[in-house]
Amino acid sequence: MNTALEMMHFVEFAMLYVLIIAALGVNHRLTKVTSCLAALFSILYGVGDEFHQLFVPGRSFTLIDLVKDTVGVLIVWGTFHIFYFGSVKASRRVTNPVER
């Protein structure tokens, strides 16, 4: 049970990033830059979340939780960039019919 709770750090902040890029995509604002900003925001939100736990009784700031939050975001960010921007770039490539 404890392992499942510890894995939630990966999942929570990865999902935060996914929801942000989904909102950007729906509003036609998703680019490589906005995706990177969404990842940065998600990581900084994790920092803020860990920091606020200093003031909550029974909770504490732990560096390992911050690392788990960051790794969760970075794994999804990297996977997204490889599959989305890699395939979109290839499928949107315009070929000149004269060159064929």
C-alpha positions as CSV (number, residue, x, y, z in Angstrom):
1,M,0.0,0.0,0.0
2,N,2.8,2.4,0.9
3,T,4.5,1.9,-2.5
4,A,1.2,2.7,-4.3
5,L,1.0,6.0,-2.3
6,E,4.6,6.8,-3.1
7,M,3.9,6.2,-6.9
8,M,1.1,8.8,-6.7
9,H,3.7,11.5,-6.8
10,F,4.7,10.4,-10.3
11,V,1.1,10.1,-11.4
12,E,-0.3,13.3,-9.9
13,F,2.2,15.7,-11.4
14,A,2.4,13.8,-14.7
15,M,-1.4,14.1,-14.9
16,L,-1.2,17.9,-14.1
17,Y,1.1,18.3,-17.1
18,V,-1.2,16.2,-19.3
19,L,-4.2,18.2,-18.3
20,I,-2.4,21.5,-19.1
21,I,-1.3,20.4,-22.5
22,A,-4.7,19.0,-23.2
23,A,-6.2,22.4,-22.4
24,L,-3.5,24.1,-24.6
25,G,-4.3,21.6,-27.4
26,V,-8.0,22.2,-27.3
27,N,-7.4,25.9,-27.6
28,H,-4.9,25.5,-30.4
29,R,-2.1,26.9,-28.3
30,L,0.0,23.7,-28.0
31,T,3.6,24.2,-29.3
32,K,6.9,23.0,-28.2
33,V,7.4,26.2,-26.2
34,T,4.0,26.0,-24.5
35,S,4.6,22.4,-23.7
36,C,7.9,23.2,-22.1
37,L,6.3,26.0,-20.1
38,A,3.5,23.6,-19.0
39,A,6.2,21.1,-17.8
40,L,8.0,24.0,-16.0
41,F,4.8,25.1,-14.4
42,S,4.0,21.5,-13.3
43,I,7.4,21.1,-11.7
44,L,7.2,24.5,-10.0
45,Y,3.7,23.6,-8.7
46,G,5.4,20.5,-7.1
47,V,7.9,22.8,-5.5
48,G,5.2,25.0,-4.1
49,D,3.2,21.9,-2.9
50,E,6.2,20.5,-1.1
51,F,7.0,24.0,0.4
52,H,3.5,24.5,1.7
53,Q,3.7,21.2,3.6
54,L,6.2,22.8,5.9
55,F,3.3,24.6,7.4
56,V,0.9,21.7,7.6
57,P,0.9,19.6,10.8
58,G,1.9,16.0,10.2
59,R,3.4,16.8,6.7
60,S,6.9,17.7,5.8
61,F,9.0,18.9,2.9
62,T,11.0,16.0,1.4
63,L,13.5,16.3,-1.4
64,I,12.7,12.8,-2.6
65,D,9.1,13.7,-3.1
66,L,10.1,16.7,-5.1
67,V,12.3,14.5,-7.2
68,K,9.4,12.0,-7.8
69,D,7.2,14.9,-8.8
70,T,9.8,16.2,-11.3
71,V,10.6,12.8,-12.7
72,G,6.9,12.1,-13.3
73,V,6.5,15.3,-15.3
74,L,9.8,14.8,-17.3
75,I,8.9,11.2,-18.3
76,V,5.5,12.3,-19.7
77,W,7.0,15.5,-21.2
78,G,9.8,13.5,-23.0
79,T,7.4,10.8,-24.2
80,F,4.9,13.4,-25.4
81,H,7.6,15.3,-27.4
82,I,8.9,12.2,-29.0
83,F,5.5,10.9,-30.1
84,Y,3.6,14.1,-30.7
85,F,6.0,16.6,-32.1
86,G,8.1,13.9,-33.8
87,S,5.2,12.5,-35.7
88,V,3.4,15.8,-36.3
89,K,6.6,17.2,-37.8
90,A,6.9,14.3,-40.2
91,S,3.2,14.3,-41.2
92,R,3.1,18.0,-41.8
93,R,6.2,18.1,-43.9
94,V,5.3,19.6,-47.2
95,T,6.9,18.0,-50.2
96,N,7.3,19.8,-53.5
97,P,5.5,17.8,-56.2
98,V,8.0,19.1,-58.7
99,E,10.9,17.5,-56.8
100,R,9.4,14.0,-57.2
